[in-house]
Amino acid sequence: MENALLSLVPEEKLSDVLRTLNVCVGLPVLLIDPEGAALGSFGEPSACCLLLKERVFLEGECREMHRKVGRRALDTGDSYVFSCRAGLNHICYSLQDHNRLLASVLVGPFLMGQADSTLVGGLMEHYPMPAALALDLYDELNEVPVIEPARAGHLSRLVRYLLGPLLPEGRVQQQRSREILFQQSRINESIQRYKGDGKGKAMDPDYLREKERNLLGEIKTGDTRRVKGLLNDLLGYVLFSEGGRIERVRIRAMELATLLSRVAMDGGAMAEDIYELNDSFVRMISRGQSIDELCYLLQDLAECFMNAMFSPMDKGNAYVRSALGYAARNYMRPITLQEIAGHVGLSANYFSRLFQETVGVSFHEHLSRVRVEESKRLMHSTRDSLADIALAVGFADQSYYSKVFKRIVGLPPGKYRG
């Protein structure tokens, strides 16, 4: 077998999977290289195919067909059913690595209906043959397994399910598919809960902002599991309220991407990295994604932004991660440097230096940014006065709040609120 293929999947495992496929489906399985030459066969070869190759087709004709269908399978990126020159059906699947064809797997032959004389008659138009050979060929065609079209489609998918995870790229895709299915089950649970609560379908802006605020607050803690749960609940509410209209969901997704990017930058992520990430995700959101893909894309986006916030931290800087989470949960009350240092188990001086080096701003500056961000959420979602908002997010008075807000945002809170 080819070294390029065997460097990615052990020969013993590959052979075991192909042998299992042969036994389970009852059809011959052939492994071919990118040029169409056989690398290995599993199961008894079809007597019909042997007869065609030895007495009907020209030398190298089958190999050339195998080369072409291998390339076609690579282009489609999936398993598919095709018919050879004799009208026999096969399933082809490409084993690839980053769009490089390593080998292809052929499963077959089989027919989708009972053999009749038209198959042999069609062959005789292109390949003149004596009557005795035509009769022999007809006899062998009647021994080819018959698989109805619907079952052939299921068989094609089975081939993909078995062979896809063999190579790293396939395993990544399979894992992604599992994650999408898992996310959709959680979102569906959320939708059913809203239906059971008897909520009307019209979206409540205040309720939506509250859910967004909870999600954005949790992003700052770096708790991936909790973030995914809140995101799926939010997406369930959006889908329930919007009736599954993809354009409306796409608009909500873009709005949420903007909010997430802002939180990531407030959490210490480099602005250049976040702008680049956000632009990339917005372009993907704007394309014709399905709702399932849009939901998974937002989950990816949240994880990428959290990684951008926390990626500078190695295991030794778990102290900083803990401090960020503590600040996100307790911003509404006074927090001293001594308190946060004691919480993570370090001296105040050492913690202050470690936080500055890791996040890029002092702990007090980070806390101010968290409070300002939360105050902006309250401005959008409530009618509370600025004095009440200042106190709610942990500032001692409105005057100091206004000063900090203007320094960070560039506008005084009154003008920002409009």
TORZANU-221808 format. One record per residue (C-alpha): x negated, y negated, z. Coordinates in steps of 0.25 Angstrom, whole numbers, plus 5000, padded with zeros to 4 digits. Layout:
BEGIN
XYZ...
***
This chain:
BEGIN
500050005000499649854998498749805009499449665009500749745013500149835023499449715030500849665034501549795036500949925041501050035030501650135040502750045043503050005029503050155025503950185036504950075033505050115018505150265021506250225031506950145020506850265011507450365020508550275025509050225011508750355004508050284992506650284987505750164992504550114985503550014989502949944978501749834977501949694970501549754957502649864957501749984961502250084971501550074985502350184991503650264990504650315000505650424997505750514985505650424972506950424963506850534953507650434944506550334945505450434943506150474930506250334925504850294929504250424922505150434910505850314907505150184911503850134906502650144914502550034924503949994922504450024936503249964942503449834935504949834939504449854954503549734952504649644948505649684958504549674969504349524964505849504964506049554978504949464982505649344976507049374982506449404996507449514998507749654994508649674982509249774973508749784959508949884947507849944939507849964924508550104926509650034934509250094947509350004959508249974969508049884981506749804981506149724993504849644993503849655004503249515004502349425013502549275011503149294997501949394993502449524988501749644995502649754990504049794987505049904991505949974981507150054986507850144976508350174966509850184968511050154960512250074964513250164956513250304950512250324939512850324925512450344911512250194909511050184917510350284909510950224896510350094900508950154902509050224889509250084882507850034887507150174888507450274877507450414883507850554879509150604883508550704893507850594900509150514901509950624907508850654917508850504921510350504922510250624932509250554940510050434941511150514947510250544958509950394962510650354974511850264973512050144982513250054981512849904979513349864993512449965000511349934990511449784996511349845010510149925006509449805001509549735014509149855021507849855013507649715017507949735032506949855032505749795024505849645027505349655042504049735037503349615033503049485042503849395033505049485033504949505048505049355050506249345041506949465048506649395062507249265056508449335051508649395065508449265072509549195062510549305066510249295081510449145080511749155072512249255082511949155093512649035085513849125082513949145097513948995100515048975089515949075095515749015109516248875103517448945097517749015110517648885117518748825109517948705104518448635092517648645079517348495079515948465083515848385096514648295095514448275109514448425111513448445100512448345105512548405119512148535113511048465105510548405117510448535124509648595113508748485111508448485126508048625126507148615114506248535123506048655133505548745122506548855126506748925112507849025117508648915124508448815112508948925102510148955111510548805111510348785096511148905093512348855102512248715095512248775081513448865085514148735089513748665076514248785068515548795075515848645074515348635059516048755055514848815048514648705038513248715034513048565030513548525044512648625050511448575042511748425047511748475061510548555059509748425054510248345065509748445075508448455068508248315070508548325085507648435087506448365080506648245089506648335102505448405097504648275095505148225109504648365115503248335110503148395096502348315085503248225077502548265064502848415066504248385070504548295058503948405049504748515055506048435055505848395040505648545037506848595044507748485039507448525025507748665028509048625035509448545023509348665013510448765011510248845023511348935029511948905043511149015048509848965042510148825048510348875062509048955061508348835055508748755067508248865077506948865069506848715070507148705085505948815087505048735078505248605086505048675099503748735094503348595090503648545104502948655111501848715101500648635107500948715120500148845122500548935134499648855143500548735140501848805144501848695155502148595145503248675139503848695153503748545156504448515143505648605146505648545160505748405155506848445145507648495156507448385167507248255159508448195165507848185179506448125183505348215180503948175186502648225180502348295194503648375193503448425179502048465182502548535194503548605186502548665176501548695187500448595183499848465190500448335185499148295178498848425171500248435166500248285161499048315153499548445148500848395143500248275136499248365129500348465125501548375121500848245117501548155127501648145142502648215150503348085154503348045139503948175135505048165146505348025141505548075127506448195132507348095140507447995128507848105119508948155128509448015130509548005115510448125115511348065126511447935118512048015106512848105114513448025126513947885128513147865141512447735144510947725142510747705157511547835159510747905148509447855154509747915167510248045161508948075154508048045166507647895164507747815177508447695171508847645158507747545156506647645157507447735148507647625137506147595138505747745136506847765125506347645117504847695118505147835113506347805103505947665098507347605101507947575115509047675118510247575116509747545101509547695099510947725104511547615095
***
